[in-house]
């Protein structure tokens, strides 16, 4: 599990350091003990402020496998009424 967290942290730093335009990415990791050992990664990117969520697990070869969570994205970005 520590390898997954380290890979995600390195990936966030590496991906924010690439690109032509200045871009800011905020990443928050959250872990819950569950049978699938899922780590939820919440992040937002600027200049467009939209929240995103991914569910990541560790594959059989110890590589992270991340899946976007579009339903959670819609919930996080819903207008406040």
N, C-alpha and C positions, 0 to 999 in steps of 0.2 A: 504494500500500500504506500509505503514511503517513496518507492520508486515512481509510482504514478503521480504523486503530489509533486515530486521533484521534476518529472517530465513536463507536467502541466505548467509549473512555474517557469521553467526554462523556455518552454514553447511560447508562453505569454510575453516574456521579455524579448525573445528572438523575433516574434511576429510584430511586436510594437516597434522594433528598431528598423524594420524594413519598410520600403515604400517611398514614393517620391514626395507626397504631401505630408505635412506634419499631422500626425494623428495621435490622439491620446486614447488609451484603452485602460479601463479600470476593471480589475478581475477580483472576484471574491470566491474562495473555495469553501464548500460546506460538505461535511462528511457525516453520514448516519450509518450506524451499524445495522445492516440488513443482510438478508441471505445472498443478495447479488453484489455486495460490496460496491455500491454505486456512490460516486462522488458527483455532486451537483456543482457545476461551474456557472456562476452568474457573472455577466460582464456587460459593460456599456462602452460604446465608442463615440468619440466626438469627431467631427463637428455636429453630426446628427445624434441627438441624445435619444437612444432607444435601448431598452433593457433586453438582454437575451439570456437564455438559460440552456445549458447542455447537460445531459446525463452521461457520465463517463464511467466505464468499467475497465478492468484489466483483462486483456485477452489471454489465451492459453500460452502464447509466446512472450508474455509479460509486456505487451505494448498496450497503450491506452486505446480504447474504442469509444468514441464520443458520438452521441446522437443528439441533434437539435430537438428542442421541446417547443414546437410552434404554439401549442395551446397555452403554455405558460408565458410565452412571449406576448401573446395577445392579452392575457390577463395583466401582465406587468405594465403594458403600454396602453391599457384602457384609459379613456379620459375620466377624470374625477368628476362626479356629479354632485 
